[in-house]
Amino acid sequence: MSDISRAIDALLEARLRQLPAVERESARWKTLGERLDELDTALADLRVHTTSDPDLAASLTVPHLTEIRAGAAEAADSFRTIAARFTRPTVNLGVSGAARMGKSTLLQSVSGLGDQQIPTGHGIPVTAVRSRIFHSPTVRRAELEMHSPESFLTEVIVPLHTALGLAAPPRSLTEFAAWKYPKADEETRKRLLLIRLRDLQSALPSYEHLLTGGVKSVPLEEIRPYVAYPTSEEIKAAGTDGVPRAYAAVREARIECPFPHEHVARIGIVDLPGLGEVTADAEQRHVDGLRNEVDAVLVVKRSSDTSAFFDETDTSGMSLLDRVRGYVRSIGEFTYVVHNLDPDKPHLAEDLRGDLLRNLNDGEADRFITVFETDVRDPGRVGREVLTPLLTKLADGLPVMDAEVLSGTRRRAAAVRDRIGLHLTDVRRVLEQVARRVGVPEEVNDAKAEQLRSGVAKRLRVLVAELAAEANHPADPGFVQAVESAYQGVLDWIGDGFGRGAEAWQDLALTRMITEGHPADFAGHEFNRVRVEISRRFAALDDFFTERLTDAWDRAAAAVAAECGALFAEPADGETSSGRAVLSRLAELFEESPQPCPALAATVHNLLDVRLEYRTLLHPRVRPDLAPLNIQVTHPDTGEEMQQVAVPLTEEGAKELYGIFNGLAEQAAFRIQKSLLREAAIPTAVVHALLEQFEDSLIRSGTSAQEFRRFVRSYRNDLWPEEFRGIDEANSRFARVVRVVNEIAVFTEREGEAL
């Protein structure tokens, strides 16, 4: 790999490292734009309900809201463009220039393709479709992105109708086929556009079947009619039958093939229809085709009898490239000129060389824009005189351009952010006036908040008292039953030969003892299996704990919902919402309130995040009861280590070993049962403690009273619909404006994060 290739790889990897930060900024600006749109809607809604006070309604208009919404949308779009730039796996070079300058020939020399893939021609424009060409050492293929009927009409026919000032364009292919177009216009450009439109109409049968949308794979040898205008010979040969125009159905072509040059492993070429062509939206198509796709542009200029100077079309093209480069400070970092030499006419090359020196670089070679000179027909010269020096410059220059683009976008975004902040100040000032005329008196809010808080407190206090009484019982009947059921399941499993059948277990034991020459190997593995299985079967108590926790959630949810009116209306299908669903909704309401209640939301989340499990709550207490289920145990009197399986290697020995295992396993299960029953009060005690903590945090935390007041301000009409219905419809609309303004403020005031 060459130094140039390594530098390009490093550049692309550096872009990927920056991508997550750029994507976050793009997402934040997208969200900010959505909030600004919502603010516009919310203000309009509030204005409708304040028409009785014209001055107040008029004050709810933010003069520059449309402008800052457009600024936010532009910022989001800019970051999306940068993200696309940083995502590309290649450095892309755009190839531009007026028709008949040798652009297609240069592309052939760079890519190694021929006339069937990148057509060239004389006298008339050739390239009809934008193509993206990528180096691939092993693949040769072409994939065409096809128009659908809708996109064809929108992107091809509508611009032509608009440019010609025609009536509303056709809405279907049938309408287009039957459309009656006027006679040719005297004005040259309109006449040429009308001819193009009529050509597309008359040729519709030749490409209508291709308007399928999606991607069409075509052999490289057959791609020409899909990307090129028909030649003069083809047009003459077609006569009155009309020439096929398959290119009309193609939006874009992607070609992969081996490039015959070094340094091109991660290089892509974007081939654009020539500047100066007569199309309905030529300039915008050119800008759009370059802005999001390329890192640098080669403008091809050919010295000939008619173009040995930098003319108006060239100047216009350079102006377009100024628009494309955006925040790149120097056009010379982004735009390069390829002087296409004609070896047979050196005097013309000298004339154009002098004109480029004067008009582009003010008499100093490469002062502003680098000019490469080559014969574009010669791939070897193109590689030496264009590709290698160009890629050398880009390896150094692209990181600088990336930084300039990102920095410029952030500066622009920061200016938009500052304007939004200024306008928010004006909006808040207006809202202070509105607040004095809209809504319910604050003392009523406070009284209702205290009513809600006290009502919830009383119901939760009753629930906690009930749970305390349940916890005072020496044993939870449900827990005792669950333990007994698990114990019986273990005994049944043991009685079934530890899940293998007694006879099969003994046969296996005898076989393993004889094979290994001792019982320890089999016994050691079997003790492990039996110990783990007994633990697993007692873990079935988790079902009991889940029931107890679900019951606690149901009872807590019922206590809160009983005080919250229509906030927790039952589903339309008549099914009852679970306690967990009600509590989750309560947490959402606390979080999404226009005046957020974070402490109350955290309290509900803490209750929902609790897990009651056998393995964490009780298993540590009974683990010692499994200790005898090991091949080595400690003698209770002497403290010496002793082996429990000294049996002969016979059928009688296997039977004796089975008896040892049976006895030890049943004893362990019995000890675990007794240990668990001694802990029978724990589950109810734990549930009682959980609900007591929930009640204490919800009602008596440091911010509880304040957050209940916020909650009531936000949801008063839902909590007491009959009492507050009609008191002031503008109140909820006012609250919506306040909420959106506060959300926008959060975005604009994050100084520590780029916006």
N, C-alpha and C positions, 0 to 999 in steps of 0.2 A: 504494500500500500504506500502511495506517495505521500509526501508532506502535505500537499494540498488536500488529498482525500482525508487524511487524518484530521486536518483543521476543520473541514466541513463536518465530519462526524462529531467532533467536539462541539461545534456550534449547534448542531441539531440536538445533542444531548443536553446542552445548557438551556436550550429553549424548553425542553420537556421538564427540566427542574423548576422553571418559572411558571409552568402551566397551571398548577393548582391555585397559586395566588391570583392569577389573572381570572381563572374561572370563578373564584369566590367573588372577585370584584364585579364580574359580569352578572352573577346571580344577584348580588346586592343591589346593583343598579336596576336590574329588572324588577325586583321587589319594590324598590323605591318608586319606579315608574307606575307600578300597579297602585301603590298607596296614593300617589298624586292623582291618578285617574279617579280613585275612590273619593278623594277629597273634593274633586270637582263635582262628582255626582252628589255627594252628601251636602255640599253647600247649595247646589241647585234645589235639592229636596227641601232643605231648611228654608230657602227663600220662598218657596211655594207656600209654606205654612206661616210666613210672617208678612203676608201681603197686606194685612190690616195696618201695618206700620211701614209705609213706603220707604222712609229714611233708613229704618233698620234693614229692610230687605235689600236696599241698594248697597248698604255697607257690607253685605255678605258676598260681594263680588271682588275677587282678587284680580287686579288689573293684568298682571303678567303671568297668570297661572298657565295659560296656553303655551307661553314662551318657555317657562321652566319645565313643563311636561315634555316639550320637544327636546330641551336640553338633556333631560334625564334619559329619554329614549335614544338620543344620539350617543350619550356616554355608554349606555348598555350595549348599543350596536358596535361601538368602537372596541370595547373590551371583547365582545364576541369575535370580532375580526382578528384581534391580536391572538385570541385563543386558537382560532383556526390557523393562523400563521405559525404559532408555536407547536401545533399538533402535526403539521405536515412532516412526513418522513423524508422529504426531499427539499433541496434548494431549487426553487423554480425560476426559470428565466423566461420572461415574455419576449416574443419577437414581433415587432411592429414595423410600420412603415406604409407608405402609400403603395397602391397597386403598381406592378411592373417594375419594382425596384430590386427584385432578386430575393425577396423575403422567403419564398417557398424553396428556392434553390439553396439558400443558406440552411434552411431546416433539413433539407435532404442531406447536405454535407455533414451536419451535426449528427443526425440520427441514423444515417445509412439507409434510409428508405428511398423509394423511387417515385416516379410519376404516378403510379397506381395508388400510392398512399398519400403523398403530398404533391398534388398536381402543380405543374408550372404552365405558363402560357404567355402569349404575346398579344397585346392589343386590348384584351378585355380582362376584367377581374376574374380570379380563379377560385380563391378560397371562400367557400360559402358557409362553413361551420367552424366554430372554435374547436380546436383539437388540443388535447394535452398528451404529450409524448414523453414516456419515461424509459430510462435505461433499464433493461433486464437482460442479464447474461444468457438466460436459457429460454425465455418466453417470447413468442411472436404472436400477438393477438390484438384484435380491435373490439372494443365494446362501445356500442352507441346508446346514448340516452335518448329515447324517442319521445316526441311530443305525444300527448293525448289530444283528442279533438279539442278539449277545453283550453289546454295550454297553447295549442297552435293558434286558435282564434285570439286568445288574450295577448300572446307575446309576438305574433307575427302579423295578423290581420288588423287588430285594433290599432297598433301604431301607424300602419299605413293609412287607415281611414282618418285617424286624427291628423296626420301630417297633410292629408289632402283636403281636410275640411269637409269630409263626406258625412252623410247622415249616420245615426247610430249604427254600429257595425253589426254584422250577422251574428245570431246567437247559436247557430248550428251549422254543420257542414252542408246540410241541405239548403239552408238559406244562402250560404256563401256561393254554392254552385249555381243558384238561380239569380243571383244579384245582378242588377243592370247597372253597369258602370258607365260614366259619361265619356264623351269623346275626349281625345287628347288635349291637354292644356297647352297654351302657348308658352307659358313659363317653363324653362328647361327642366328644373329639378322636379316640379310637379308632373311634368310629362313622363319623365323617367320612372318616377314612383308609380304612376298609373300603369305604365307598361309592365312593371314588376308585379303589380297586383293582378293584372289580367293574365300574365304568364302563370302565376300561382293558381288562378281560378281554372284556366283551361287545362292545366296539367293535373288537377285534383285527382282524376281517376288513377293516375300513375303512382300516387303516394298515399291515397286515403287509407288503403289497407295497412299502411305502416304506422298510422297514428294510434298506436296501442298503449303508449306510456311504457314505463319499465325500461329494461336494458335488452338490446339485441346484439348478439355476437356475430361478427362477420369476419371471414378470412381476410387477411391483409391484402391479398391479391384482388379482392372484390370490393374494396372500400371506396374507390374513387367516386362513383356516382352519389355516395352518401355524404361526401364532404366538399364536392366541387361543383361549380356552375357548369352547365353543358358548354362544350366548345363550339366555336363558330361552325365547324364542320358538322357536328352533331345536330345543331339547330337547322342547318341547311338540309341535311339528310332527312330530318323528320318531316319537313315540309308542313303541309296543312294538318297532318296528324298530331302535331305538337310533340315537343321533346319531353321525355320523362324527367321529373324533378324530384328524385328520392331525397335529396338534401333537405327539402322543405319539411320533412317529417322528423329531422334530427335536431335535437337541442345542443348536443355536445358529443364529441368523440374522445375516447381514451385509448391510446395506443401504447403497447409495450413491445420493445424490440432491443437488440444489442446495439449500443452506440459504438462506432469504430474509433474511439478515442480513449485516452487514459483520463484519470481524475473524475470520471462521470458516474461512479457507482451509485451516488445518491443525488442525481441531477434530473430535473424534469424540465420540459420545454412546453410553453403555452403558445400555440399558434393562433393568432387572431386575424379575422378578416381585415383587409387592408384599410388604412386611413384614406379618406377621400372618396370612398365608394358612396354611391347614392343609395342610402337606405333611410328608412323612416326615423330611426333613432340611432344613427351611426355613432355619434359622440358618446351618448350614454352607454351604449353597448360596449364601446371600447373601454371606457372608464370602469364599468362594472366587471368586465372581463379581466382587468388588470389588478384592481384594488385589493381583492381578497385572495388572489391566487399567486402573485409573483413577488420575488424578492429584488429583482432588478430587471431592466428592460433594455433590449437591443433594438435600436431604430436603424433600419437598413436604408441607405441612400446610395443610388447608383449614378455614376457619371455617364451621361449619354448626350446625344445632340439636343435633347429637350429638357434635361434636368441636371445640368452642370452647375447648378446654383441652389441655394437654400430658399425655396419658394414659400408662398402663402400656406400651402397645404402642410409643409414641414413645420412652419411656425405654429400653425394651429395644433398640429400633433404634439409638439413640445409643450404647448400650454396645457393640453389634456394630461400629459404626464406629470406636470406640476400639480394638478389636482390629485392625481393618483398617489404621489409620494407622501402626501399628508405631512406628518411631523418630521420626516427626514429633512435635516436642515439644508443639505446641499443637493441640488439636482444631480450633480456629478457623481454622487455616491450611488444614485439609483438608476440613472439613465446613461447609456453609452450609445455611440453612433458607430455603425459599421459602414465604412466607405467601400462600396462594391466596385472594385477596379475593373476596367475593361482594358486588358493588355493590348488590344489592337488599336486603342485610341488614347495614347498616353497624354495628349494635349488636353483632352476632356477631363481626365483624372486630375491633371494639374489645375485646371480651372476650378473644379469642385473642391479640391484640397484648399485652394486659396480662399474660396468663399466660406468654407467651414471654419477656417482659421479666423477670418474676420468676423463672421456673424455669430459663431458659437463661442469663441474663446478670446475675442478682443485682441487678436494678433499674437497671442502667446499659446503655443501648442499645449493642449490638454489643460488649459488654465481652469476652465469651468466643467467641460465635458470631455471625457476621454474618447478619442476617435481611433478606432481600429481600422487598418487598411488591409484588404485581402481580396482575392478573387473567389467569390462564394461558390464557384463551380468546382473548386479544388479542395476536397476534404482535408488533405494534408496541410495545406496553408491555413484553412479555417481552424484546424486544431492548434497549430503553432501560433498563428497571428491573432486569433480571437479567443478561443476557449481557454487556453493555458493562462494568458495574461489576465483575462476576465476573472477566472476562478481564483487566481492568486490575489487579486484585489478584493474579491468578495470574502475570501477567507479571513482577511483582516477587517474589512469594512462592515460586514453584516452584523457582528456583535454591537458595533457602534450604532448602526441603524436601528437594531432592535431596541437598544436602550433609549434612543431618541424617540421612537414611536411610543414606547411605554411611558416615558417621562412626559411627552407632550399630551398624551391621552389623559394621564393623571392630572396634569395642570388644568386641562380643559374641564375635567370632571370636578376638580376642587373649586373652580370658579362657579360652576353650576351649583355645587353644594352650598357655597357661600350665598348665592342669590336666593336659594331656597330658604336658608336660615333667615335672611332679611325679611322675606315675605311671610314666613311663619310668625315673626314678631308682629307684623301688621294683623295677621289673622287672629292671633291671641288677643290683641287689643280689642278687636271687634267682638270676639267671643265674650270678653269681660262685660261689654255692654249688653250683649244678648242674654248673658246669664242673669242679669238683674231684671230682665223682663220675661224670661222663659223659665218654666219649671215650677217645682213645688217648694214652698218655704223650707229653709234648712232645718228649722226646729221640728217640722213634721218628719223630715228624713231621719233626724236623730232619734225621735221617739219610735218610729217604726223599726229602726235598726236595733234599738234596745229591746223592743218587743220580740223581734226575731231571735236575738241572742238569748234572751231569757227563756223563750219557749223551747229552743233547742236544748238549752242547759237543763231544764226541768226533765225533758224526756230522756236525755242521756243519763241524768242522775238516777232516774228510776231504773234504767237498763243496767247501770253499774251496780246498783243495790241488788238487783235480781241475780247478777252474776256472782256477787259476793256471797249471797246465800247459797248458790249452787256450789261455790268453791269450799264452803264450810262443811259440806257432806264428806264423810270419810272416804267415800269411793263413788266414782262416776259409773253408774250402771252400764252405760254404753261402752266405757273403756274396759270394764271387767269382762263384758261379753266379747269384745274384740280380742282381748288377751286370751280368753279361754278358747275362742275359735282358732286363733293362731297356734296355740299350744296343741290342740287336738289335731290340727293339720300336720304339725311336726311329728307327733306320735304315729299318725297314719303313714307318713313317709318312712319313718324308721321301721315300722312293722312290715312295710313292703320291701324289705331288704335294701333300705336306703335308695329306693327308686329303681332297683335292679331286679328285685325278687330275691328271697333268701337263698334259694338253690343256686341261682346264677351268680350271686355275690360270692358264695363259698367256692364255686368252681373257679371263678376268676382269681380269688385269693390264692387257692392252691396252685393254679398255673403260674402265677407271678412268683410265689414263694419258691417253687421248684426251679423256675428259670433263673432267678437271682441267687438262689442258695440260702436265702434268709427271708424272714417276714417283714423286715424293716422298710424295704423299698415300697412295697404295696401299702403297708400300714401308714407310712408317712404321707403318701399322696391321698389316701382315703381319709385320714384325719382332717387334712386340709379341706377336702371337698365337703365332708360332713359339717365341719365348723362353719364354713361359708354358707352352706345351704340352710342350716338352722337360723343363722343371722338373717338371711334373705326372707325366710318365711315369717319371722317375727316382724320384719319391716312392712308387712301387709297392714300393720297398724297405721301406716300413712293414710289409708282410706278413712280411718276414723278421725285423724287429725284434720284432714281436708274437710270433712263434714262439719267438725266443730268450728273451723275457721270460716267456712261459708256461712254457717248459722250466725256467727258473730257479725259478719259483714251485713247479712240480711237484716239483723236486728238494729244495727247502727244506722243503716240506710233508711229503715222504716222510721226511726226516731227523728232523723233530720228531714226526710221528705214530708212527714206529717205537718211540718211548720212552713213548707216552702211552696204551697199553692200549686199553680199550674206548671211550675218549673220542671216537675217530674211527672208529667202526664203519661198515662199508660199507652203503649203502642196501639195503633188503630186496629190490629188484629185481635185485641183483647188479651193477649198474653201478658203475664206479669214480668216486669224487668227484674233481673237478678240484683241482689244487693251490691255485688261488685260493679255491675253496669251503672247503677245509680250513683255510687260513690265516685266512679271514674268520671261520670258526667259532672258531678259536683266539683271535682278538681278542675275540670276544663272550664267551668263557669267562673271559678275563682281566678284562673289564669287568664281567661279571655275577656274578663270584665274590662270595660273602658277605663276603669280605675282599678288596676290589678290588686289582687289580694294574695301576695306570694306566701305569707306565713300560713294562711288558712289552706292554701293549695298543698303546701309541703306537709301539713298535718294529715290531710287525707291520703296523700301518696305514701306517707310512712305507714299508715294502717294497711294499705293495699300491698305494700312491699313485704309484709311479714310472711314468713314461711314456717309452719309447724311440721317438723319431720321427725320420725323415729330415730334416724341415724344421728341427728344432732341433739335431740332432746333427751332420749332415754338410752340409746345404745351404749354410750360411755358408762352408764351405771350398771349395765348387765354384762359388759365385756368380760370381767373376771370370771363369770360363771361358765365361760367357754374354755377356760384355761386347761381343765383336765383332758380336753380333746386334742392331745398332742402325744407323739410317740415317746417323748422324754418329759417326765414330770418330777416335781420335788416331793420327797417323802415328808409327810406332815409332822413326823416325830423327830427324825434324824436330820432333815434338811438336805439329805443326799439326793443326787440325780438318779432316777431309776427308769428303766424301760418297761413299758406296759405290755409288750407283745412277744414275750419269750415263749413261743409255741412250737411244737414239732412240725416238720414239713410233711404232714400227712393229712388225710381227709379229716381225721379227728382234730388235728391242729387247726385246720381251716374252720371247723365247726366251733372250736373253742374261741378262735379269733373273732368269729361273728358274734358270739355271746358277749365277749369283752366290749366290742363296739356297741352292741345293742344297749348294754347296761350303762356305759359311759354317756351315750347320746341321750338316753331317756333321763338320766340324772341331770345332765346339763339343761335339757328342756324344762325339767321340773324346777330347777333352781332359777332359770330365767323367768318362768311363770311367776314364781313367788316374789322375785325381785321386782317385777313389773307391777304386780298387785300392790306391793308396798308403796309404789309411786302413783297409785290410782287417783290421787287428788291433784296431781301436777297439771294435767291438761286444763281443767276448769280454772285452776289458779292462774295459769298463763293467760288464758283468754280474758279472765277478769282484769289482770294487770294491763293487757293491751288496750282494752276498752276504757279503762280508768285513765291511762295516759292519753288516749285520743280525746276523751272528754275534757281533760285538764288543759291540753294544748289548744284545742279548738275554742274553748270558752275563756281561758284565763291567761293566754300568752300576752307578752308585752304589747303587741299590736292588735290583739283580737278585737277590742271595741272599735278601734279606728277602721280596721278592714271590714267589719260588719257594716259600718256606715257606708263605706265605698260600695260594698256589695249591694246594699239596698238602693243607693243612688242609681246603680247600673241596671237593676232588675226589678225595680219597684212595681212596675205595671204587670210583670209576670207573677210576682209573689202575691199581690193582692189585686187581681184584675178587676173585680167588681168595684172595689173601693176607689181605684184610681183611673178607671176607664173614662176617657173623655176629659179628664182634668186639664190636660194640655198635650195635644198630639205632637207639638213641636219638641217636647222634652226629649223623646227618644232620638229624634233627628239631631237635636243639639248634642246629645251624648255621643252620637256616631261621629260628628265632626270633631269633637274633642278627642275621641279615641284615635282617629286617623291622624290628627295633628300631632298627638303625642308619639305615635308610631313613627311618623316622618322625622320628628325631632331626634328620636333615638338614632336614626341613620345618619343624620347630619351632624350630630354632636360627638361621634366616635372619633376623636382626634388621633387615637392610637392606631387606628386602622385606616388603610387607604380607601378612599371612596371616589 
